[in-house]
Amino acid sequence: MKAICVRAFGGPEVLELCDVPVPQAGPGQVIVRLMAAGVNPVETYIRSGAYAKLPALPWTPGSDGAGVVENAGAGVKPRLQPGHRVWVAGSLSGTYAERAVCDAGSVFALPEHVTFAQGAALAIPCSTAWRALMQRGAAKAVETVLVHGATGGVGGAAVQFAKAAGLRVLATGGSAAGREMLARLGADVIFDHSVPGYEDAIRAATDGKGADVILEMLANVNLARDLTLLGRGGRVVVVGSRGSIEVNPRELMLRDADVRGVMLGNTPALELAECHAAIARHLADGSLRPIIGRSFPLAEAAEAHRAVMAPGHAGKIILHIAEVSDRGAAFF
């Protein structure tokens, strides 16, 4: 079968399309024939070698995907038998491949109204969004949340979760296409964070009170600014950062405010299960609709890695691995 192999850490060019053996399912495992795989920034950090915990080489990237159960090992419950449509939140072999071996506990039913492309956009982005907003941010109905840099996979999911929970949603995007997407997702007020002085417009939108929760996707650029946009008792949740920044702690003191970090890999098992349950619940009722921004064939994984790190996102970046669904219909 075809899979992406990394034989040495480095730039996107180290992502090679290779022939590898078809994996076999052990007890408690399933083989998923993948239709699509999600591309996440963390995979670019690992590929480059700039990550705290690196895999043994050769390595196939990817933990998110969607497809059809091909076979199941001993002890797997009937909900994950061959032919079932599923989304994947973790793989033992990597999801940048035609097939992936997964623990059964990391594979979930994909509703019929959700495409495989959307299924590949669920695990890391939506789990991160739920953990940041609800678990670390402790957001509550009627509060105001600012999603700072909302046009990627995590930000788009956070906007939808927040709307479903009854929060007032402020969101920023740096491109016209991204801001149009945020309007379709239901953000209440949308700002262009490339315009000088946009912070004043955010303050005005909260009547000077500030946001209760801020989800920050690029803290090394925005954290100091975020502290001035918080309300009393507000919380900034740092989802992403690509460097250091100097901040004025007095801004926190003035507001009795907090800065909280979130890294999905730190999530306790019970809280991660809550994230997955929330995703399933919101998929079922239609309040979560992942938006696909760009799709690349598996052979162009290097281009997908370049795209996921570029500015101006408007939706999730995925790899398409099969052209049609198991029922013969296009799924993008």
N, C-alpha and C positions, 0 to 999 in steps of 0.2 A: 504494500500500500504506500501511498505518498504521505510524507510528513515533512515539516520544517525541522532541520537539524542545525544546532549550533555546536561547532567543534572547537571554537576558540572564542573567548569574549572579545567584543570589539564593536564597531559601528554596525549600522543596519545591513551592510553587505555580508556579514557573517551568517545571515539567515539563508540557508541553502535548502532547496527542495530535494529530498532524498527518497530512495526506496528503503523501507524498513519492514520487518516482519509484522504480520497482523497480530495484535496482542490477544492473549487468552484470558478469560475470566476465571478467577479463583473463587473460593467460597466467600459469599457476601459481596461479590463484585458483579458489575455489568459491563458489557461492551456496548458503547454507543456509536452508531454510525452517524457521524457528524454532518450536518448540513451547513452550519455556520459556526464561527468562533469569534468571541469578543477580543478586541485589542485594547489593552490597558497600559497606561504609562509605566506601571511597575514592571512590566515585561521588558520595556526598553532599558530600565535601570539594571535589571539582572543581565540582560544581553550584553550590556556595555561592561559589566564587571564592577559597576559602581553601586553595589548593594551589600548590605551587612551580611546576608546569608546567601551564598551562591550554591547552585546545584552542581553535581558532578557532570562532567562532559563525556560524551555528547548529550545534549539536552534539547528536548522539544518544548517550546514555550506554550503558555496558555493554560488557564484554569476555567474559563467560561466557554460555554458552547450550547448548542441545541441540535437535536437530531432524533433518531429513532433507536430504541433498544434493539440490538442485533442478537445478543444472547446473554443469558444470566447464569451466574454460578450457583452452587448449592446454597440453600438457605435464603435466597432472595425472595421477597414477598411477591404475591401475584400482581401487585400494582406496577411492577417493573419487568414485565415479561416481554418477549420479542414482539415488535410491532408498535409498542407504546411510544407516543410522542413525549419527549422530555427536554428539560433544560438542566444544565450541568453547573454545579457550584463547586468545582474542584475535580482534578483529574490526577491519577497516579502516573500517567504517561504523557500528558500534554494535549491540549486541544487544537493546536495548529497541525491538524492531521486528519486523515479520512476516518479514522476510528480512534477512540480513546477508552482506556480502562478506568473505571471509576468505582469507588466505594458506593454501595447502594444508598447509603445515607446522604450522599452528596448529589443525588439525582432526583428530580421532581417532575411531576406530571405537567405537561405544557398544554394549556387549554386550546381547544380547536380554533378559537378566534384569534389566537396569538401566533404570528408567523415565526418560523425558525430564526429569521434574522433578528426579530425582537427578542426571542428566547436567548440568543447569544449575548444580548445586551443587558441581561438581568443581574447576574451573580455579584460581581465585584462592585459595579456602579450603584446598583439599587440597595445592596446590603450596606455599602458605605453611606449612602444617603440616609437610610433609615437610622443607622447607628449614630450618625452625626446629628441629625435633627432631633430624634426622639430619645435616644439613650444618653448620649453625651450632652446634647443641647437642652434636654428636658423641655422641649417646646410644648406649649399648651394652646388649646383653642382660644381664640380671640387675641392671642399675642401677635406681634409683628415680627416676621423673619425677613432678613435681607440675605439673599443668595448672591454672593459676590463672585461673579464669573459663573453664570448659570447655564451656559449653552452647551456644555459637555454632557457626558453620560450621567455623572453624579449630580450635577446641577439640575438637569432636566428632571431626574427622578425626585430630587428634593422638592422642586416646585410642585410636582404632582402630589407627593405625600403631604406637603404642607397644606395645599388647598383642600385635600380630602379630610384633613384633621381640623379644618375650620380656622386656620391662621390667615392673617393678611400677609400677602407675599409681595415683597419688593425684590426685583431681580435686575442684574446688570449683564450686558453683553456688548462685545466690542465690534460686532458686525451687524449689518442690517438684516442679513439672513438669520442670524442668531436671535436678534430681538423679535423678528417676526415669529420665529418658533416659540419663544417664550410667551408671546401673546396668544398663540394657539393653545398653549398648555395652561393658560388661565392666570398667569401672573397679574396681580392687580395694578402695579406700577412698574414700568420698565425704564432703565436708564442706560445711556451710552457711557461706559466707563473710560472711553478714549477721549471724551470731551473735558477740557480743563474746567474745574469747578463743579463737576457733577455731584460732589459731596453735598453742596448746598441744596441741590434739588432733592437729595435723599432726606436731608434734615427737614426741609419744608414738607415733604410727603408724610412725615411723622409729627407734624406740628411742633417741631423742635424737641420732642420727647425722646427721640432715638429709637432704635430697634431693640427688641427684647433678645433676639438671637441673630447672630451673623454667622453664616457658613462661608468660610474663606478658602478659596481654591489656590491662591497664590500669595501666601503670607509674607514672603520675603519682599514683595512689592507693596502690599496693602495693609499689613497688620497695624502699623502706626496710625493710619487713616481710620481703620475700623474702630479703634478705641475711642475716637472722637464721635463716632456715629452710634454708640451704644446708649441705651436708656439706663435708668437706675436698676441695678441688679441684673444687668444684661450679661450675656455669654457670647464670646467669640469661640467658635469651634474651628480649629485649623485642620482642614482636610488635605491641603497640599502646600508645599513650599519647596523652592529650589535654591535656597541660600539663607543667609542671615539678614537681620534687620535691627536697627536701633529703635526702641520705643520709649515713650515717656510713661513710667509707671503711675504718675499722678493722675493720668486719665482713668486708670483703673480705680484708684483710690477715691476719686471724686464721685464715682458711680457705684461703688461697692460691686465692681464687675469682675468677671472671670475670663481667663483665656484657657481653653481646654483643647488638648490634642486628640486626634482620633487616628488609629491605624487598624485596619480591619484584622490584621494578623494577631492583634492583641485581644480580640474579642473572646470572652469566655463562651464555652460551648452552649450554655443555656441562652445567652443573649444572642449568639449567632443563629440559633434555632428560631428565636423570636424574629430576627431579621428575615429569615427565609419564609416564616409563616406570614409575615406582613406582606411580602412580595406576592405570595400565592393568593392572599385575600384580596389585595388590590388589583391583581390581574383578573381575578374571577368577577369582580364587580365593575370592571372597566375603568377604574380611576387611575390605573397605571398603564400608560401606553408608550413604551420606549420609542424614541425617534431615532431612525437610522440616518446618519449624515452622509457617510461615504462607505462604499463596499469595495473590497479588493479581492481578486482571486487569490487562492492559497499561494500560488507561485510568486505573487507580488507582496509577500509579507514585509519585505524591506521597505517598500513604499508606504505600507500601512504604518510602520513604525515611525517613519519620517512625518507622516500626516498627524499621528496622535500627539506629537510633541510640538506641532506648529500652532500658532495662534489662530483665532477666528473660527473656532468650531461652531457647528450648528447641528448637533446630534452626535450619536455614537458611531465609532468606526469599527467595522467588522471585516472578517474574512469570509467570503462565500466559498464553500467547499463542494457543494453539489448544486446543480443548476435548477433542479426541480424537487418538489417535496415527494414524500413517499406515496402521495395520492396523485402525483402527476401534475400538480398545479404549481405555477411559479410562486415563490414565497417571499419575494422582496417587494 
